[in-house]
Amino acid sequence: MNQTVKTAPAGQSGLAENIRATLFLGLPMVGSSIAQMALHVTDTIMLGWYGVPELAAVVLGSSFFFFLFILGSGFSYALMGRISAALGAGNVTQLRRDTRMGMWVSIGYGLAAMPVMFAAGPILLALGQNPHLAELAAEFLRVAAFGLVPALVVAVLRAYLSAQERAQVVMWVTVLGVGVNILGNWAFVFGHFGAPELGVAGSALSSVLVQISSAILLAAYAAWHPKLRAIGLFTRFWRPDWEALVSVVRLGLPAGLTHLSEAGLFQASALMMGWIGTVQLAAHGIALELASLTFMIHMGLSNAATVRAGHAFGAGEPARLRAGAKAAVLMSAVFAGVTIAAFLLLPQTLIGLFLDRTKPEAAEILVFGAQLLAVAGLFQLFDAAQVMALGLLRGVHDTRVPMVIATISYWLIGVPASYILAFRFDLGGIGLWLGLVIGLACVGVTLMVRFWRGPWLRPEHSPAA
């Protein structure tokens, strides 16, 4: 199969051309990321209508789920860079080998992680959570566990298709999933359409149905589309390829641990917010949903940067790599400025979208959530910088050092700063979020410096050198 993504020769594209190329590739990825996030936003909104304890419990349960999911999804993040580089080098055989073993590793990890989700109740209690909230979160996770494997398969297929400039199908499958999730929540959370009222378990059931159906649709597309069928992705899928498997694990595990470090920072913040109070935890969940929704824009642009960087890296064209990176970073910074303005100017309006204002706790959640959004505005630039730098570094197959940088920044700096500011300086939830800002600033600045000073941008990496 010929390379499906057409890129300009080194040195022949200016900033405007690179912005257009990145947008052409990145907008479907942004749409897919937003649609993916919309799945969780709809859960938050509809559980907010159902009840504040249920919303707080799903905040805990979802954080627990994604803590495990993010580690496993590192293999798909690494795959996007490897597949893009294989396309840049014209090596479709390597593309097929890596993707197959990426699915092997993801499925194996998902099966191994499911028992941890079944044991979530005692774990949350040991972490100091309210017993009632811990039981509700455990009820959510006992059902959500069955969606972990299909969710990881979807992540691998998303990387496989996006690297070949087929992110639009991923976006539309995810958009379809949002609709299914809304109907599923309406049916199983609230007990409509003749379904039983299952509360938090109903929300988890709806998510599992979305994950399974999405995996089936994307796999069918990858297997049967005329232009992809020749790759033979699922032909002799059962046959091991140990060399490719080791390569995927070698790159994917550090990538997963890097994202786990960040997810762990926010998971730790949810746990510590739970120590402060149920209302504060609910407000934390809503504010984090809004910050995460804007983050999905940067994530989509970061994935596009990974693909374009991988193509240039695989083709040995550092000038094209540099030009594409400049365009991606500029677009991400501009959008960060827009979101900062929205968070500072419209905080209560945004928080109010997630609340039934007739609930007695709504007014307190609204005020506290607006304060958190003001702090969230501070870390928009840093959050954008770190995810963009990670995307560019994955494109040049650099995952180990970023893992170390992220671990130190988030766990040795960010988490202690959150705890000290929240509980030692008595700043409560605001101090907790200021600690997030500190952790994100450390990793964002350091990773950006690493990419722009890396050997992959030097002229000797050009084929003409």
The 8 nearest C-alpha neighbors of each residue, nearest first, counted from 0:
[[1, 2, 91, 230, 229, 226, 3, 227],
 [2, 0, 3, 89, 91, 86, 4, 90],
 [1, 3, 86, 4, 89, 0, 87, 5],
 [2, 4, 163, 1, 5, 164, 86, 0],
 [5, 3, 2, 164, 163, 6, 86, 162],
 [6, 4, 3, 7, 2, 310, 20, 164],
 [5, 7, 4, 8, 310, 307, 20, 311],
 [6, 8, 12, 9, 11, 5, 319, 10],
 [9, 7, 11, 10, 6, 319, 12, 316],
 [10, 8, 319, 318, 11, 316, 7, 12],
 [9, 11, 318, 12, 319, 8, 13, 322],
 [12, 10, 9, 8, 7, 13, 319, 318],
 [13, 11, 16, 10, 17, 7, 14, 9],
 [12, 14, 16, 15, 17, 11, 322, 10],
 [13, 15, 17, 16, 326, 18, 12, 322],
 [16, 14, 18, 17, 13, 19, 326, 12],
 [17, 15, 19, 13, 18, 14, 12, 20],
 [16, 18, 20, 14, 19, 15, 323, 326],
 [17, 19, 15, 21, 326, 16, 20, 22],
 [20, 18, 22, 16, 17, 21, 23, 15],
 [21, 19, 17, 23, 22, 18, 16, 24],
 [20, 22, 18, 24, 25, 23, 19, 17],
 [21, 23, 25, 19, 26, 24, 20, 18],
 [24, 22, 20, 21, 25, 26, 19, 27],
 [23, 25, 21, 22, 303, 26, 20, 164],
 [24, 26, 22, 303, 28, 300, 21, 27],
 [25, 27, 29, 28, 22, 30, 24, 23],
 [26, 28, 30, 167, 29, 166, 25, 31],
 [29, 27, 299, 31, 25, 26, 30, 166],
 [28, 30, 299, 26, 32, 296, 27, 31],
 [31, 29, 27, 33, 28, 32, 170, 34],
 [30, 32, 170, 28, 34, 29, 33, 27],
 [33, 31, 35, 29, 295, 34, 30, 299],
 [34, 32, 36, 30, 35, 31, 295, 37],
 [33, 35, 37, 31, 36, 174, 32, 173],
 [36, 34, 32, 33, 37, 38, 31, 173],
 [35, 37, 33, 38, 34, 39, 292, 32],
 [36, 38, 40, 34, 39, 35, 33, 41],
 [39, 37, 36, 177, 41, 35, 40, 42],
 [40, 38, 42, 37, 36, 41, 43, 35],
 [39, 41, 37, 43, 42, 38, 44, 36],
 [42, 40, 44, 39, 43, 38, 45, 37],
 [41, 43, 39, 40, 45, 44, 46, 38],
 [42, 44, 40, 46, 41, 45, 47, 39],
 [45, 43, 353, 47, 41, 46, 42, 40],
 [44, 46, 48, 47, 42, 43, 41, 49],
 [45, 47, 49, 54, 48, 43, 44, 42],
 [48, 46, 44, 45, 54, 49, 50, 354],
 [49, 47, 45, 46, 355, 50, 44, 354],
 [48, 50, 46, 47, 45, 53, 51, 189],
 [51, 49, 53, 47, 52, 48, 46, 54],
 [50, 52, 54, 53, 47, 55, 281, 49],
 [53, 51, 55, 54, 50, 56, 132, 277],
 [54, 52, 56, 50, 51, 55, 57, 46],
 [53, 55, 51, 46, 57, 47, 56, 52],
 [54, 56, 281, 58, 52, 53, 57, 280],
 [57, 55, 136, 53, 132, 59, 58, 54],
 [56, 58, 60, 54, 59, 55, 61, 136],
 [59, 57, 55, 61, 56, 60, 284, 62],
 [60, 58, 56, 62, 57, 61, 136, 63],
 [61, 59, 136, 57, 63, 62, 58, 140],
 [62, 60, 64, 58, 63, 59, 57, 65],
 [61, 63, 59, 65, 60, 64, 266, 66],
 [62, 64, 60, 66, 61, 65, 59, 67],
 [65, 63, 61, 66, 62, 67, 68, 60],
 [66, 64, 68, 67, 62, 63, 69, 61],
 [65, 67, 63, 64, 69, 68, 262, 62],
 [68, 66, 65, 64, 69, 70, 63, 71],
 [69, 67, 65, 71, 70, 66, 72, 64],
 [68, 70, 72, 71, 67, 66, 65, 259],
 [71, 69, 255, 259, 68, 72, 73, 67],
 [72, 70, 68, 73, 69, 105, 255, 74],
 [71, 73, 69, 74, 75, 70, 68, 151],
 [255, 74, 72, 254, 76, 251, 71, 75],
 [75, 73, 251, 77, 72, 76, 78, 101],
 [74, 76, 155, 78, 72, 73, 77, 154],
 [77, 75, 73, 78, 79, 74, 72, 254],
 [76, 78, 251, 74, 75, 79, 80, 250],
 [79, 77, 75, 81, 80, 76, 82, 74],
 [78, 80, 158, 82, 76, 77, 81, 162],
 [79, 81, 394, 83, 309, 78, 393, 77],
 [82, 80, 78, 84, 83, 79, 85, 77],
 [81, 83, 85, 94, 79, 84, 80, 78],
 [82, 84, 309, 86, 80, 310, 306, 85],
 [83, 85, 313, 309, 87, 310, 81, 86],
 [86, 84, 90, 82, 88, 87, 83, 94],
 [87, 85, 89, 83, 88, 84, 2, 90],
 [86, 88, 310, 313, 84, 314, 85, 89],
 [87, 89, 85, 313, 86, 314, 90, 84],
 [88, 90, 86, 87, 85, 91, 2, 1],
 [91, 89, 85, 92, 88, 93, 86, 94],
 [90, 92, 94, 93, 89, 95, 86, 85],
 [93, 91, 95, 94, 90, 96, 230, 85],
 [92, 94, 96, 91, 95, 90, 97, 85],
 [95, 93, 91, 82, 92, 97, 96, 85],
 [94, 96, 92, 98, 93, 97, 232, 99],
 [95, 97, 93, 99, 94, 98, 243, 92],
 [96, 98, 100, 94, 243, 99, 95, 101],
 [99, 97, 101, 95, 100, 96, 94, 102],
 [100, 98, 102, 101, 96, 97, 95, 103],
 [99, 101, 103, 244, 102, 97, 98, 104],
 [102, 100, 98, 104, 99, 103, 97, 105],
 [101, 103, 105, 100, 99, 104, 106, 152],
 [104, 102, 100, 106, 101, 105, 107, 99],
 [103, 105, 107, 101, 102, 106, 108, 100],
 [106, 104, 102, 108, 107, 103, 151, 71],
 [107, 105, 109, 103, 108, 104, 148, 102],
 [108, 106, 104, 110, 109, 105, 103, 111],
 [107, 109, 111, 105, 106, 110, 104, 112],
 [110, 108, 148, 106, 112, 111, 107, 147],
 [109, 111, 107, 113, 108, 112, 106, 148],
 [110, 112, 108, 109, 113, 107, 114, 115],
 [113, 111, 109, 115, 110, 114, 108, 116],
 [112, 114, 116, 115, 110, 144, 111, 109],
 [115, 113, 117, 116, 112, 118, 111, 110],
 [116, 114, 118, 113, 117, 112, 119, 111],
 [117, 115, 119, 113, 118, 114, 140, 144],
 [116, 118, 114, 141, 115, 119, 113, 140],
 [119, 117, 115, 116, 120, 121, 114, 122],
 [118, 120, 116, 122, 137, 117, 121, 123],
 [121, 119, 137, 123, 122, 133, 118, 134],
 [122, 120, 124, 123, 119, 125, 118, 133],
 [121, 123, 119, 125, 120, 124, 126, 118],
 [124, 122, 126, 120, 125, 121, 128, 133],
 [123, 125, 121, 128, 127, 126, 122, 133],
 [126, 124, 122, 123, 127, 121, 128, 120],
 [127, 125, 123, 124, 128, 122, 270, 121],
 [126, 128, 124, 125, 123, 129, 274, 270],
 [129, 127, 124, 123, 126, 133, 130, 273],
 [128, 130, 132, 131, 133, 127, 124, 273],
 [131, 129, 133, 132, 128, 134, 124, 123],
 [130, 132, 134, 133, 129, 135, 52, 128],
 [131, 133, 56, 135, 129, 134, 130, 136],
 [132, 134, 130, 136, 131, 135, 120, 123],
 [133, 135, 137, 131, 136, 132, 120, 130],
 [134, 136, 138, 132, 137, 133, 56, 131],
 [137, 135, 60, 56, 139, 133, 138, 134],
 [136, 138, 120, 140, 134, 139, 135, 119],
 [137, 139, 135, 136, 141, 140, 200, 134],
 [140, 138, 200, 136, 137, 199, 203, 141],
 [141, 139, 143, 137, 142, 138, 144, 116],
 [142, 140, 117, 138, 139, 144, 143, 137],
 [141, 143, 140, 144, 203, 139, 204, 145],
 [142, 144, 140, 203, 145, 146, 141, 207],
 [145, 143, 146, 142, 113, 147, 140, 141],
 [146, 144, 143, 147, 142, 207, 148, 113],
 [145, 147, 207, 144, 143, 149, 148, 210],
 [146, 148, 150, 144, 145, 149, 109, 151],
 [149, 147, 109, 151, 150, 106, 146, 152],
 [148, 150, 152, 151, 211, 146, 210, 147],
 [151, 149, 153, 147, 210, 148, 152, 146],
 [152, 150, 154, 148, 153, 149, 105, 72],
 [153, 151, 149, 155, 154, 150, 102, 156],
 [152, 154, 214, 150, 156, 151, 155, 157],
 [155, 153, 151, 157, 152, 156, 75, 158],
 [156, 154, 75, 158, 152, 157, 153, 159],
 [157, 155, 159, 153, 158, 154, 160, 152],
 [156, 158, 154, 160, 155, 159, 161, 153],
 [157, 159, 79, 155, 161, 156, 160, 75],
 [160, 158, 156, 157, 162, 161, 155, 79],
 [159, 161, 165, 163, 157, 162, 158, 166],
 [160, 162, 166, 164, 165, 158, 163, 159],
 [161, 163, 83, 164, 160, 159, 306, 79],
 [164, 162, 161, 160, 165, 3, 4, 159],
 [165, 163, 161, 162, 166, 4, 24, 160],
 [166, 164, 160, 161, 167, 163, 168, 162],
 [165, 167, 161, 169, 27, 168, 164, 28],
 [168, 166, 170, 27, 169, 165, 171, 28],
 [167, 169, 171, 170, 166, 172, 165, 217],
 [170, 168, 166, 172, 167, 171, 173, 157],
 [169, 171, 31, 167, 173, 168, 172, 30],
 [172, 170, 174, 168, 173, 169, 175, 167],
 [171, 173, 175, 169, 174, 170, 168, 176],
 [172, 174, 176, 170, 175, 171, 34, 35],
 [175, 173, 171, 177, 176, 34, 172, 170],
 [176, 174, 172, 178, 173, 177, 171, 179],
 [175, 177, 173, 179, 174, 209, 178, 180],
 [178, 176, 180, 174, 38, 175, 179, 181],
 [177, 179, 181, 175, 180, 176, 182, 174],
 [178, 180, 176, 182, 177, 181, 183, 175],
 [179, 181, 183, 177, 178, 182, 205, 184],
 [182, 180, 178, 184, 183, 179, 185, 177],
 [183, 181, 185, 179, 180, 184, 186, 178],
 [182, 184, 205, 180, 186, 181, 185, 187],
 [185, 183, 188, 181, 187, 186, 202, 182],
 [186, 184, 182, 183, 189, 188, 187, 181],
 [185, 187, 191, 190, 183, 184, 194, 192],
 [186, 188, 201, 190, 184, 196, 197, 189],
 [189, 187, 198, 201, 184, 197, 196, 202],
 [188, 190, 196, 185, 187, 191, 186, 198],
 [196, 189, 191, 195, 194, 186, 187, 188],
 [190, 192, 186, 193, 194, 189, 185, 187],
 [193, 191, 194, 186, 190, 185, 187, 195],
 [192, 194, 191, 190, 195, 186, 196, 187],
 [195, 193, 190, 192, 191, 186, 187, 196],
 [196, 194, 190, 197, 187, 193, 191, 186],
 [190, 195, 197, 189, 188, 187, 198, 194],
 [198, 196, 201, 188, 200, 187, 195, 199],
 [197, 199, 188, 201, 200, 196, 189, 202],
 [198, 200, 202, 201, 139, 197, 53, 188],
 [201, 199, 139, 203, 202, 197, 198, 138],
 [202, 200, 187, 188, 197, 204, 198, 199],
 [201, 203, 199, 205, 184, 200, 204, 188],
 [202, 204, 143, 200, 206, 201, 205, 139],
 [205, 203, 201, 207, 206, 202, 142, 200],
 [204, 206, 183, 202, 208, 203, 207, 180],
 [207, 205, 209, 203, 204, 208, 210, 180],
 [208, 206, 146, 210, 204, 209, 205, 143],
 [207, 209, 205, 211, 206, 210, 212, 204],
 [210, 208, 206, 212, 176, 207, 211, 213],
 [211, 209, 207, 213, 150, 208, 212, 149],
 [212, 210, 214, 208, 149, 213, 209, 207],
 [211, 213, 215, 209, 214, 210, 208, 216],
 [214, 212, 210, 216, 215, 211, 209, 217],
 [213, 215, 153, 211, 217, 212, 216, 149],
 [216, 214, 212, 218, 213, 217, 219, 211],
 [215, 217, 219, 213, 218, 214, 212, 220],
 [218, 216, 220, 214, 219, 215, 221, 213],
 [217, 219, 221, 215, 220, 216, 214, 222],
 [220, 218, 222, 216, 217, 221, 223, 215],
 [219, 221, 217, 224, 218, 223, 222, 216],
 [222, 220, 218, 219, 223, 224, 227, 217],
 [223, 221, 219, 220, 228, 218, 224, 232],
 [222, 224, 228, 220, 221, 219, 225, 227],
 [223, 225, 227, 220, 226, 228, 221, 222],
 [226, 224, 228, 227, 223, 229, 222, 221],
 [225, 227, 224, 228, 229, 0, 230, 223],
 [228, 226, 224, 229, 225, 230, 221, 222],
 [227, 229, 225, 223, 230, 222, 231, 224],
 [230, 228, 231, 227, 226, 0, 225, 232],
 [231, 229, 228, 232, 227, 95, 0, 91],
 [232, 230, 234, 229, 233, 228, 222, 227],
 [231, 233, 230, 234, 95, 222, 99, 236],
 [234, 232, 236, 231, 235, 222, 99, 237],
 [233, 235, 231, 236, 232, 237, 230, 222],
 [236, 234, 237, 238, 233, 232, 231, 239],
 [235, 237, 233, 234, 238, 99, 232, 239],
 [236, 238, 235, 239, 234, 233, 103, 99],
 [237, 239, 236, 235, 240, 234, 99, 100],
 [240, 238, 241, 237, 100, 236, 244, 103],
 [241, 239, 243, 242, 244, 238, 100, 96],
 [240, 242, 244, 243, 239, 245, 100, 246],
 [241, 243, 245, 244, 240, 246, 247, 239],
 [244, 242, 246, 245, 241, 97, 240, 96],
 [243, 245, 241, 100, 247, 246, 242, 240],
 [244, 246, 248, 242, 247, 243, 249, 241],
 [247, 245, 243, 249, 244, 248, 242, 250],
 [246, 248, 244, 250, 245, 249, 251, 243],
 [247, 249, 251, 245, 252, 250, 246, 244],
 [250, 248, 246, 247, 251, 245, 252, 253],
 [249, 251, 247, 248, 252, 77, 253, 398],
 [252, 250, 74, 248, 77, 254, 73, 247],
 [251, 253, 255, 254, 248, 250, 249, 256],
 [254, 252, 256, 399, 255, 251, 402, 398],
 [255, 253, 73, 251, 257, 252, 256, 398],
 [73, 256, 254, 70, 252, 258, 257, 253],
 [255, 257, 259, 253, 258, 254, 70, 260],
 [258, 256, 402, 254, 260, 259, 255, 405],
 [257, 259, 261, 255, 260, 256, 262, 69],
 [260, 258, 256, 262, 257, 261, 70, 263],
 [259, 261, 263, 257, 258, 406, 262, 256],
 [262, 260, 264, 258, 263, 259, 409, 265],
 [263, 261, 259, 265, 264, 260, 66, 266],
 [264, 262, 266, 260, 261, 265, 259, 267],
 [263, 265, 261, 267, 262, 266, 409, 414],
 [266, 264, 268, 262, 267, 263, 269, 261],
 [267, 265, 263, 269, 268, 264, 62, 262],
 [268, 266, 270, 264, 265, 269, 263, 271],
 [267, 269, 265, 271, 266, 270, 272, 264],
 [270, 268, 272, 266, 267, 271, 273, 265],
 [271, 269, 273, 267, 272, 268, 266, 274],
 [272, 270, 274, 268, 273, 269, 267, 275],
 [271, 273, 269, 275, 274, 280, 270, 268],
 [272, 274, 270, 271, 275, 276, 280, 269],
 [273, 275, 271, 272, 276, 270, 128, 127],
 [274, 276, 272, 273, 279, 271, 427, 277],
 [277, 275, 279, 273, 278, 274, 280, 272],
 [278, 276, 280, 279, 281, 273, 55, 52],
 [279, 277, 281, 280, 276, 364, 282, 360],
 [278, 280, 282, 276, 277, 281, 283, 272],
 [281, 279, 283, 277, 272, 278, 273, 282],
 [280, 282, 55, 284, 278, 283, 279, 277],
 [283, 281, 368, 279, 285, 364, 284, 280],
 [282, 284, 280, 286, 281, 285, 287, 279],
 [285, 283, 281, 287, 282, 286, 58, 288],
 [284, 286, 288, 282, 287, 283, 281, 289],
 [287, 285, 289, 283, 288, 284, 368, 372],
 [286, 288, 290, 284, 289, 285, 291, 283],
 [289, 287, 291, 285, 286, 290, 292, 284],
 [288, 290, 292, 286, 287, 291, 285, 293],
 [291, 289, 287, 293, 292, 288, 294, 286],
 [292, 290, 294, 288, 289, 293, 287, 295],
 [291, 293, 289, 295, 294, 290, 288, 36],
 [292, 294, 295, 290, 291, 296, 289, 338],
 [295, 293, 291, 297, 292, 296, 290, 298],
 [294, 296, 298, 32, 292, 293, 297, 33],
 [297, 295, 29, 299, 294, 298, 293, 300],
 [296, 298, 300, 294, 295, 299, 383, 301],
 [297, 299, 295, 301, 296, 300, 294, 302],
 [298, 300, 29, 28, 302, 296, 301, 297],
 [301, 299, 303, 297, 25, 302, 298, 304],
 [300, 302, 387, 390, 298, 304, 299, 303],
 [303, 301, 305, 299, 304, 300, 390, 298],
 [302, 304, 25, 300, 306, 301, 305, 24],
 [303, 305, 301, 307, 302, 306, 391, 308],
 [306, 304, 394, 390, 302, 308, 391, 303],
 [305, 307, 309, 303, 83, 304, 308, 162],
 [308, 306, 310, 304, 309, 305, 303, 311],
 [307, 309, 394, 305, 311, 320, 310, 306],
 [310, 308, 394, 84, 83, 312, 306, 80],
 [309, 311, 87, 84, 307, 313, 83, 308],
 [312, 310, 314, 316, 308, 320, 309, 313],
 [313, 311, 309, 315, 314, 310, 308, 395],
 [314, 312, 84, 87, 88, 310, 315, 311],
 [313, 315, 87, 311, 88, 312, 316, 310],
 [316, 314, 312, 461, 313, 462, 311, 460],
 [315, 317, 461, 311, 318, 319, 314, 9],
 [318, 316, 320, 456, 319, 461, 321, 460],
 [319, 317, 321, 320, 9, 316, 10, 322],
 [318, 320, 9, 322, 317, 321, 316, 10],
 [321, 319, 317, 311, 318, 323, 308, 322],
 [320, 322, 324, 318, 319, 323, 317, 325],
 [323, 321, 319, 325, 324, 320, 318, 326],
 [322, 324, 326, 320, 325, 321, 17, 319],
 [323, 325, 321, 327, 326, 322, 320, 328],
 [326, 324, 322, 328, 323, 327, 329, 321],
 [325, 327, 18, 329, 323, 324, 328, 17],
 [328, 326, 324, 330, 329, 325, 304, 331],
 [329, 327, 331, 325, 330, 326, 324, 332],
 [328, 330, 332, 326, 331, 327, 325, 333],
 [331, 329, 333, 327, 332, 328, 326, 334],
 [330, 332, 328, 334, 329, 333, 297, 335],
 [333, 331, 335, 329, 330, 334, 328, 336],
 [334, 332, 330, 336, 335, 331, 329, 337],
 [333, 335, 337, 331, 336, 332, 330, 338],
 [334, 336, 332, 338, 333, 337, 380, 379],
 [337, 335, 339, 333, 334, 338, 332, 340],
 [338, 336, 334, 340, 335, 339, 341, 333],
 [339, 337, 341, 335, 340, 336, 342, 334],
 [340, 338, 376, 336, 342, 341, 337, 335],
 [339, 341, 343, 337, 338, 342, 344, 336],
 [342, 340, 338, 344, 339, 343, 345, 337],
 [343, 341, 346, 339, 340, 345, 372, 344],
 [342, 344, 340, 373, 341, 345, 346, 339],
 [343, 345, 341, 342, 340, 346, 339, 347],
 [346, 344, 348, 341, 342, 347, 343, 349],
 [347, 345, 369, 342, 349, 348, 343, 372],
 [348, 346, 350, 369, 349, 351, 345, 365],
 [347, 349, 351, 345, 346, 350, 352, 369],
 [348, 350, 346, 347, 351, 352, 345, 353],
 [351, 349, 347, 352, 348, 353, 365, 346],
 [350, 352, 348, 354, 353, 349, 347, 365],
 [353, 351, 350, 349, 354, 348, 44, 355],
 [354, 352, 44, 351, 350, 47, 285, 43],
 [355, 353, 351, 356, 352, 47, 361, 48],
 [354, 356, 357, 48, 358, 361, 47, 353],
 [357, 355, 361, 358, 354, 362, 351, 359],
 [356, 358, 355, 359, 361, 360, 354, 362],
 [357, 359, 361, 356, 360, 355, 354, 362],
 [358, 360, 361, 357, 362, 356, 363, 355],
 [361, 359, 358, 363, 362, 364, 278, 51],
 [362, 360, 364, 356, 358, 363, 359, 365],
 [363, 361, 365, 364, 360, 366, 356, 359],
 [364, 362, 366, 365, 361, 360, 367, 278],
 [365, 363, 361, 282, 367, 362, 366, 368],
 [364, 366, 362, 368, 363, 367, 361, 350],
 [367, 365, 369, 363, 368, 364, 362, 370],
 [366, 368, 370, 364, 369, 365, 363, 371],
 [367, 369, 282, 371, 365, 370, 366, 364],
 [370, 368, 346, 372, 366, 347, 371, 367],
 [371, 369, 367, 373, 368, 372, 366, 374],
 [370, 372, 368, 374, 373, 369, 375, 429],
 [373, 371, 375, 369, 374, 370, 342, 286],
 [372, 374, 370, 376, 371, 375, 343, 342],
 [373, 375, 371, 376, 377, 372, 432, 433],
 [376, 374, 372, 377, 373, 378, 371, 379],
 [375, 377, 339, 374, 373, 379, 378, 342],
 [378, 376, 375, 374, 379, 436, 373, 380],
 [377, 379, 436, 381, 375, 380, 376, 382],
 [380, 378, 382, 376, 381, 335, 377, 383],
 [381, 379, 383, 382, 378, 335, 384, 332],
 [382, 380, 384, 440, 378, 443, 383, 379],
 [381, 383, 379, 385, 384, 380, 378, 439],
 [382, 384, 380, 381, 386, 385, 297, 379],
 [385, 383, 443, 381, 387, 382, 386, 388],
 [384, 386, 443, 388, 382, 387, 383, 389],
 [385, 387, 389, 388, 383, 384, 390, 301],
 [388, 386, 301, 390, 384, 389, 385, 383],
 [389, 387, 385, 391, 447, 390, 386, 446],
 [388, 390, 392, 386, 387, 391, 393, 385],
 [391, 389, 301, 305, 387, 393, 388, 392],
 [390, 392, 394, 305, 388, 393, 389, 304],
 [391, 393, 389, 397, 395, 394, 390, 388],
 [394, 392, 396, 390, 395, 397, 391, 80],
 [393, 395, 309, 80, 305, 308, 391, 392],
 [394, 396, 392, 393, 397, 312, 309, 308],
 [397, 395, 393, 394, 398, 392, 80, 250],
 [396, 398, 392, 393, 395, 399, 400, 401],
 [397, 399, 401, 254, 253, 400, 396, 393],
 [400, 398, 402, 253, 401, 397, 403, 254],
 [399, 401, 403, 402, 398, 404, 397, 253],
 [402, 400, 404, 403, 398, 399, 405, 446],
 [401, 403, 257, 399, 405, 400, 404, 253],
 [402, 404, 400, 406, 401, 405, 407, 399],
 [403, 405, 401, 407, 402, 406, 408, 400],
 [406, 404, 408, 402, 403, 407, 442, 257],
 [407, 405, 403, 409, 260, 404, 408, 410],
 [406, 408, 411, 404, 405, 410, 409, 403],
 [409, 407, 405, 412, 438, 442, 406, 441],
 [410, 408, 413, 438, 406, 412, 407, 405],
 [409, 411, 414, 407, 412, 406, 413, 408],
 [410, 412, 407, 408, 409, 413, 415, 414],
 [411, 413, 408, 410, 409, 415, 438, 414],
 [414, 412, 438, 409, 416, 434, 435, 415],
 [413, 415, 417, 410, 416, 412, 409, 264],
 [416, 414, 418, 417, 413, 412, 419, 411],
 [415, 417, 434, 413, 419, 414, 418, 420],
 [418, 416, 434, 431, 414, 420, 415, 419],
 [417, 419, 415, 421, 416, 420, 422, 431],
 [420, 418, 423, 416, 422, 421, 417, 415],
 [419, 421, 430, 424, 417, 418, 426, 423],
 [422, 420, 427, 430, 426, 431, 418, 425],
 [421, 423, 425, 419, 424, 418, 420, 427],
 [424, 422, 419, 425, 420, 421, 418, 426],
 [423, 425, 420, 426, 422, 421, 419, 430],
 [426, 424, 422, 421, 427, 423, 420, 430],
 [425, 427, 430, 421, 424, 420, 429, 428],
 [428, 426, 421, 425, 430, 429, 422, 431],
 [427, 429, 431, 430, 421, 432, 272, 426],
 [430, 428, 432, 431, 427, 426, 433, 371],
 [431, 429, 421, 420, 426, 433, 432, 428],
 [430, 432, 417, 421, 428, 434, 429, 433],
 [431, 433, 435, 434, 429, 430, 428, 417],
 [434, 432, 430, 436, 435, 431, 429, 437],
 [433, 435, 417, 416, 437, 432, 413, 436],
 [436, 434, 432, 438, 433, 437, 413, 439],
 [437, 435, 433, 378, 439, 434, 438, 440],
 [436, 438, 434, 440, 435, 439, 413, 441],
 [439, 437, 413, 409, 435, 408, 441, 440],
 [438, 440, 436, 442, 441, 437, 381, 443],
 [441, 439, 381, 437, 443, 438, 442, 436],
 [442, 440, 438, 439, 408, 443, 444, 445],
 [441, 443, 445, 439, 408, 440, 444, 405],
 [444, 442, 385, 384, 440, 381, 446, 445],
 [443, 445, 447, 442, 446, 441, 440, 448],
 [446, 444, 442, 448, 447, 443, 441, 449],
 [447, 445, 449, 448, 443, 444, 388, 442],
 [448, 446, 450, 444, 388, 449, 445, 443],
 [447, 449, 445, 446, 451, 450, 452, 444],
 [450, 448, 446, 452, 447, 451, 453, 445],
 [449, 451, 453, 447, 452, 448, 446, 392],
 [452, 450, 448, 453, 449, 447, 456, 321],
 [451, 453, 449, 450, 448, 454, 456, 455],
 [452, 454, 450, 455, 451, 449, 456, 457],
 [453, 455, 456, 457, 452, 460, 450, 459],
 [454, 456, 453, 457, 317, 460, 395, 312],
 [457, 455, 317, 454, 453, 321, 458, 318],
 [456, 458, 454, 459, 455, 460, 317, 453],
 [459, 457, 460, 461, 317, 456, 464, 318],
 [458, 460, 464, 461, 457, 462, 463, 456],
 [461, 459, 458, 457, 315, 317, 455, 462],
 [460, 462, 316, 315, 463, 464, 459, 458],
 [463, 461, 464, 315, 460, 316, 459, 314],
 [462, 464, 461, 459, 460, 458, 316, 315],
 [463, 459, 461, 462, 458, 460, 457, 315]]
